[in-house]
Amino acid sequence: MKILLTIISFFAVFNIVHSQSNKKLNNDLRSYFKVVLNENIVEDSVLLIYQDNQWGDVNGIPKSVVKNKVGRNLIITFKKDDPFIYGNLTLGEGNYIFSKNIIEPGDSIIFTVQKGKIEIDGIGKEKYQFASEVKCQFETLDQKWADSLSQVSKGSNDFTEINVNTMKKDLIDKRQINEEKKQLVLDLLEKYKPRLSAKIYDILKLDYLIQLDVEYLQLFNTDIGYVVFKKQENVDSSYMILDKIYNDYYKDQNINTSENFARSRSVTEFHSEKLRNHKFQNKVSFNSLNVVRYIINNYSGILRDRLLTIYLIRKKINSNNDYLAATDALKCIKTPYCRTLLENLKGNSTPGSKAFEFSLVDSLGKTVKQSDFKGKVVLLDFFFTGCGGCKILNNQMTDIVNYYSNNSNIQFISVNVDKDMEKWKNSLRTLEYTHKGSVDLFTNGLGSNAEIIRHYNIVGYPTLILIDKEGKIISTKPPRPYDEKHKSELIQLINSAL
């Protein structure tokens, strides 16, 4: 009897320990967030938006959205091998509590929103507190930067010496502000270092210091792009002036192939921006195939794979050259999640691939599908209310719509990505974004998370997609009819499919 009781007791204890062990394992693969309001704020919902595999809020890469009421838990379940992710936490649709923050498995954080400040507490709070402090102090320095900017507009149609001098001053000012910011980051990192893991300390250091180099490089590339655009004969002398300022500041980051280095959100962005800079430095015109081959020849490992992926996702596959570039990239990419993203991109947007079988509602609530238009050429036009470029494109499309007004073999379809249905319906009445006779569809308030948007990797508006009578893609970037030449090209492309 005593032996039996001992055996029963052993299994009871074993089951409890085993159960607790499993519970701990499950919790270790999750993160919990709760937002508490200590003041009268209208918003009652909280959204946590993130991307797997350390992508730092990159357009065109699938995002996951977790939504709940204020005061309730938001829960993220991590993939087994994901050491951390980047995420955005917002109150309602756009009031950021944090942006592009590192989130680790096991984090359990409470954000208490009070007037003028946010208190952060819980397991793993240190990296969120660090980010919050950096944000507050950066805002002060950014105001200093804004106050120092010259009021001379770069938008003048005349290219003058004062424009180059303004750019020169901007670069010098930016350099000074960045040096202050870098020292601020290092000081705060030193403060938090005892409470951060070595891995997270290294990632935070990369994220924040290299992000400042990204911003500086973006400013330089924008200025040089402006010089090139405005007046070709001034490029060399103007470039030399700006390039000296740039080289005085810029110290090339060594290409490190470690996983920590490659996983940093800022590192990928930095080297993506370097590709633009390389184009200006060498005064060459990069097509997609050349860019892909340059990345393959100059980078390796995870960083190479992530650079190839992010470049092609942003570029999209709109031509045979793009298709060949994606094919070359896939030959050398070893990272599984990068391969999956590019294979999906190649399969979903390549001319001749099957169009997405959407199922959306029109303004009367009727469900409309892609297959409903078999036997017709379809031109999809994606827009949102308030989009200035979408209004302009709609005006430019008027002649095209009128040209085919008596042709029943083509259907113009608008697809709206607004959050609010009434807002969309009101926009239809104005005819600012669509035409009479168009089939007008709504993504049910899902916006960028709608399946059709994710399938076609739509990251900007307006976007046109042309589909043939068999429901296959002709082009995910057909000509926009902003002048007679492009109007003729679009008509020719449509006619070839009729």
N, C-alpha and C positions, 0 to 999 in steps of 0.2 A: 504494500500500500504506500509506504514511504517512498519507495522507488518510483511508483506511478505518479505520485504527487510531484516528485522532483522533475520527472520528465515533462509533466504538464506545465509546471512552472517555467522550465527551460524554454519550451516552445512559445509560451505566452510572452516571455521577455523577448525572445528572438523576433516574434511577429511585431511587437511594439517597436523595437529597434529598427527592424527592416522597414516598417511603415514610415517611421520618422526619417530614415535614410532616404527612402524614395521621395518623401515630401520635400526634404532638403534639396535633393537632386533636381526635382521639378522647379522649386523656387529659384535655384541657382541659374536656371535658364529663362527666368522671367525678370522683368522690371516693373515697378509699380509707381504710379504718379497720381497725386491728388492735389487739386487746387481749391483753396478755401478763400472766400471773400470776406473781408472785415469792413466793407463799406458798401454803399448802395451802388451797385453796378448792374446795368440792364442785362448783360450777357449771362446766360444760364448754362451754356455748353462749353466744353473744352475739347480741343482737337490735338492729337499727337500724330504728326506726319513723319514718316521715316522711310529710308531705303536700306535694304540689306547690303552687305558687303562693303561697308564704309564709303559709299557714294555720298558726297556732301550736298544733297539737294540739287542734283543734276537733272535738268530738263531732258525728257526723253527716256529716262530710266524709271521703271515702274515704282510707284510709291504705295506704301501701306498707310491707311488712315484709321486711327482708333478714336472713337468719339464717345463721350459720356457727359453726364450732368456735372455741374460744379459740385464739389464735395464728394464725388464718387471716384473710385479707382479707375485709372487707365492702365491697362496691362499689355505689355509687349512680351511675346514668347520668342526667344532667340533660336536661331538654327544652332545645331550642336557645336559647330566649329567657328562661330562668329564671336570673336573676342570683344567686339564693341560695334556700335553703329552710330550714325549721326542722326539727330532728329530735331524737329521744330515743335514747340508746344505753344498753342495759341488759345487765347480766351475769345470765343466766338470765331469768326472767320479770319480776323487779321490783326488782333492785338497780341503781339509776341510776348510770351513769358521767357522763352529762350529760343535761339536760332542756331542751327548747325552745331548743337552741343553733343559731346561724347556721351553716349548712354551705354552702360555696362550691364551684363546679367547680374542680378542681385541688387541693383539699385532700388531703393524704396524711399521716395522723396515726397515731402509735403511743401507746396508753395502757398504761403499765406500772403494774399494781395491786399495791401493797405494803401492808403492815399500816399502817392509819391514814392512808394518803395515796395519791394517784395522780400519777404523773409523766407529762407530756405533751410529745411531741416530734414534729417533722416539718414539712412545708410547710403553712403556714396555722395553725400552732399558737397564735399569739398570742391570737386571739379565744376559744379554748378555755381557755387559761391565765387570761385575764381573767375569764371566767365562773366558773372554779373558785375564783379568789381572792375574787370577790364572794360566792359561795355560802358559803365558809368564814367570812368576816367578817359576813355577814348572820346566820348561825346564832348567832354570839355576841350580836349585837344582839337577835335574836328571843328569846333566853333572858332578856335584860334586860326585854324587853317582857312576856314571860310572867310574870316575877316581880312586875311592877308591877300586874298585873291584880287587880281586886277579886275576892274569893272569893264575893261575893254572887251567887247564882244568878239568871239571868234567866228561869228556867223556872217561877217561882212563878205560881200561878193568880191571885194578888192583884196588881193593878197599884198600886204605891206610888211615892212620891216618890223612894225610895232606888233604884228601878230606873232612873229617868231620870238620877239623879246618877251611877249606875254607868256608864251609857252615856256621859254627859258626860266622866267620867274616862277611859274607854276611848278616846274620840276625842282628848282632849288628849294622852294617853300615846302614841297612835298617831302623832299629828302630830309629837311630839318625836322618836320613833324614826325616822320617815320622813325628817326633816330630817337626822339623822345618817347615814342610809343614802344619801341623795342626795349628801351631801358625800363620802362614801366612794366612791360610783360615779364622781363627777367626778375625784377624786384618782387613782383607778386608771386611768380613761380617759386622763388626762394622762400617766401612766406609760407606757401602751401606745401612745399616739398616734403616735410616730415609726415604729412597726412595723405600723400598720393603714392600710388605704386610707381615703381621705376618706369614701367611701360607707359602708363598714362601721363606721367611727367614728360617723357620724351615726345609723346604724340602731341600734347598741348604745346610744347615748345615749338615743334615743327609747324603745327597749325597756325599759331598766332604770329610767329616771326616770318614765316614764308608767305603768309597771306599779305603782309605789308609789302613784300617784294612783288607779289602778284599785282597789287594795286598800283605800285610804281611803274611796273612794266606795262600795265594797261594804259596808264596815262601817257607814257612815252610812245607806245604804239599808236594810240589815238592821235597824238600830236603829229607824228610822222605821217600817218594816214591822211591827215588834214593837209599837210604840206604837199603830199603827192597829188591829192585831189584838186587842190586849188591852182597850182601853177607849176608845170613840169620843169621849166627852166630854172626855178629857184630851189629845186630839190637838193642838189649837191651841197650848196653853201648852207642852206637851212638845216639840212641833215647834220652837217658837221658841227654846227652850233649846238644843236640839241643832243647829238651823240656824245659830245664831250661832257655835258652835264650828266648824262645817263651813265657814262663809263666812270666818272668820278665817284658815283654812288654805288653802282652795281657791282657786286662780287658774285661771280657765277657759283651756283650751288653745285657741289660735286654730285655726280649721278651715283647715288647709293642704291644698291639693289636689295637692301634688307627689307623684310616684310613691314616693319614699323614705318620705315621711310615711305614705302610705296602705298601704304594704307592711309596716310595722312591726306585729308581732303585738300589741303593747300598745295601739296607737292604735285598732284596731278594737274591742278589748275595752273600752277607756275610753269610747268613744262609745256602745257597746252599754249599758254601765252608766249612762251619762248619760240614756238613754231611760227607765230605771227612775226615775232621780232626777227627770226632767221630770214624770213621772206624780205623784210625791209633791209636788213643788213647786207644781203646778197643781191638785192634789187632783182629778184626773180619772181615769176608768176608761178605759184604752186598749184598744180591740179591735184585731185585727190590721190591719184596713183603715185605721184611723186612724193606727196606728204607721207603716205603709208610706207613707201620704201625708205624714206629718210628716217622715220621712226624705227623701222626694223633694223636699219644699219647703225643707228646711234644709241639705241636703248636695249635693255634686256630684262628678262624676268617679269615679275608682276607689274612693275612700272610700265614696261613696254606694252603689255597686254591691256592695261587700263588706259594708256594714252591712245592706242589704236581704237579701242572701244568708244571712248568719249569723242574722239575726232569724227568717226564715221557716224555715230548716232546724231551728232550735231549737224554733220554735212548732209546726211540722208543719201539714199541711193536714187539718183535722178537721171543717171546716164549710164552708158556702157562703161565709161571710164570709172565711175563710182562702183559699178558691179565688179569690175576687175580688181579695184582697190580692196573691196571687201573680201574677194576670193583670196588675194595675196595675204591679207591680214589673217584670215582663218587658217592658212597653212602653217603659221608660226605661233598662233596663240595657244598657250597651254592651260591657262587659268579657266576652269570649267564655267564659272558664272559669266566671264567675258565672252566665251564661245557661245553660250546660250543666248546672250543679248544680241550678238551679231548675227547668229543664225536666224533668229526671229526677225531682225531688221531686214535681212536679205530676203527672207521668205515672204515678208508682209508688204514690202514696198517696191520690189523689183518689177519693172514692166513685164507683163505677161503672167504675173502671179495672180491668184484668185483674190477678188475684192472681198472685204470683210462683210459678212452677212449680218448687217445691223438690224435691229428691231427697235424703232423709235416712234414716239407719238407726234402727230401733227397738232395744229392749233385747235382742232375739233375733238381731240382725244383718240383719234383713230390710229391704230398701230400700222406702221409702214415698214416694209422690209426691203433690203437690197434686191432680193429675188423678184420682187414685184415689177422690176423694171427690165427683166430679161427681154432682149430684142431691141432695147433702146440704149443709145449712148447716154451716159450720165455724167454731169459735171457737178461735183460736190463743192460747196463753198462754206467753209467753217468760219464762224464769227462770234463775237460777243458784243452786247449792247454797250456803247460808249467807245468802241474801237474806231479811232479816226481813220486808220488805214483801211478798215473794212468799209467805211462809207465811201472812201475814194474809189476803192475797187468796184463797189456796187455801181457807182456812176460810170466808171470805165466799161463795165459789163453791159450797160444799156444797149449800145450798138450791137453787141454780140447777141443778146437776147432778142432784139428786134429782127436781126438778120435771120434767125431761125424760128420766128414767130409762127410760121405756117408749116413747120416741119415736125411731124408727130414722132419722128425717130430719135429725138433728143429730149432729155428731161433735165432741167436745172433744179438742183436741190440745195437749200440752205440748211445748215446744221448749227444750232445755237448752243453755246456752252455756259449760258447764264446760270446762276444759282436759283433765281426767282422766276417762276413761270409767267407771272403777270407782267414783270418787267419785259420779258421776251415778247409776249403778246402785244404789249403797247408798242414795242419797236416795229412789229410787223405792220401795224396800222400806218406808220409814217412812211413806209417804203424806202427808208434810208439804207437798209441793209439787204433788201431783197426786191424781187420784181413780181408783178402780177403774173400768174401762171406758174410761178415757182412752187415746188413742194417744200413747205417749211417745217423742219423737224426740231425737236427739243431733246436734250440729253438728260432730262428728268432731274436737273439740278446737280448732277454729278460732276459737271465741269471737266477738269483735266483727268478725273478718275473714271470717266465714261469709257466703256470697252472700246468703242470706235476710235476715241482719241488715243488711247494707249496702243491700240493695234497699229495705227498709222504713225505713231510716234510724233504727234503734232505738238510742237512746242512754241509756236507763234501764230499770230492771226493778223490778216486773213490767210487762209490756206486753201488752195484749190487742188482737187484730185479728179482726174479724168479716167472714166471707166468705159470699156467697150460693151458691145451688145451681148457678149457672152459672159459678162460679169468679171472680166479680167482687167487689171490695171494697165492703162496706157501710160500715164505719167502721174507722179505725186508732186510734180512741180511744172505744170504746163505754163506756157507764156502768159504773162499778165498784160492785158491790152491797154497799156498806158500811152502808146503812140501808134501810128498807123502801121509801122513795121511789125510790132508785136501783136497788134490786132489781126493782121494778115496771117501771122504765124499760128495764132490760136485757131483761127477759122480753118486754116489748112490742116492742122492736126485733127480737129473735129471731123472735117470732111473726109479725111482718110479712114475714119472709123465708121462712117455712115453707110 
